[in-house]
Amino acid sequence: MATTSVVDRGLTLTTHCDALGRRGSAALQLMGGFGLMIDGQQVVVPEASQRLVALLALACVPLDRRLAASRLWPDKTDDRAAANLRSSLWRLPCMDGAEIITVVSNRLALHDAIDVDVRRVERQGWSLVEHPEQCAADLDRSLLFAELLPAWYDEWLLAERERLAQLQLHFVEALAYEQLRRGAIAEALDNALRLVAIDPLRERSQRVLLTVYCTEGSLGQAQRQLDRYGMLLDEAFGCRPSLSIGRILLEIEERLAAST
């Protein structure tokens, strides 16, 4: 049993950290729900501490502890929020005797040794957009369709969830087009159908699905899909789609010509 301390406004809060592994490897799951693994073992994290960990994992830079406290407990007084933050820090598990949250100059940060799935999906997704032929095979596709901390409705989380959800759509588009390029029609179709199911009114998603149908020669299915999309647009906005089967076929021909 290792002992560590957190300094807070001149007070030293002593915590006892189990050395859960010789190297203290840790992985944080935020996509699809919260989970913390330390040396391959699932670790129980109190709910308030979960939110602190998630907030810091999603932050681009270390956060001032007062800012972190106000975001996590916006309806509390400054003193009450600070007390809640101290309690959340004290109740955190540790990895190999080291705190998973570091406190330096009154700023909080997630330990940089922790692998965070949100960071991984963004890193892999952007690589896929920029270099699809190099990254598609190594992509963890499950992360592309997982929602960031579902059933959490904290104000500080909502904008980040929407930002990531929109990025995921672009990442899946890039993956589907790369699968088409490689001739993996079934995989591309699966991803395109998932895209349309997420947001049927999104034209870029419909374009991916129509491209898959046209590429495999399912022109009748493509026309039926386009008709359904047209009806959705008409009901929602009173307009017609700018897409057409002829234009999709022309784009496929141009893409094939460019690749030869």
C-alpha angles and dihedrals in degrees: 000000000000126000123218134169139217119208115220124174092327095316124112114218110199118212131180114227123197112225095231096178143004093247100028095225111180138183126195121206118201100150109093093001142332121296135153123199121190116187090342095308124115109239125208111234122186114245097248090048090049090060093049091051092047093048092053093043091056095044117098093213137023111285128228105247092234090054091048091050093049092050094049096043106024093158094055130084117258092255093049092046091049090051091050089051092052090051092049091051093048093052096052120116120237137223117230090335094309125114115249088217118053123209116206125164092343091307126118128215137167112253107267092226092069116100109223118199093212091059090046095052091049093047093048093041096053090046088052092052092048099037108015095164091057102042110034095087095053097046120120096226094188090069092056092066101035119104121233108253098329116210091028110116102177113146094233091056103049099076092046091050091052093046092052093044091056091048090051090058091056091046092052090048090055090048093050093050091048090050089052090051090053092046095248093140098162093052091047091049092051092051093045092051090050091051093053092046091056094053116001092183095057108106096203090057092049090049091056092051093046090049091054092049092048093046092055091044097250094137094154091054089046091053092048090050091049091050091052090049091050091054091049092052092047092051094045103037108003093243140108128241121263089218124100134180091235092055092048091051091049091051090051091051092049091048092050092048092050092052095053 
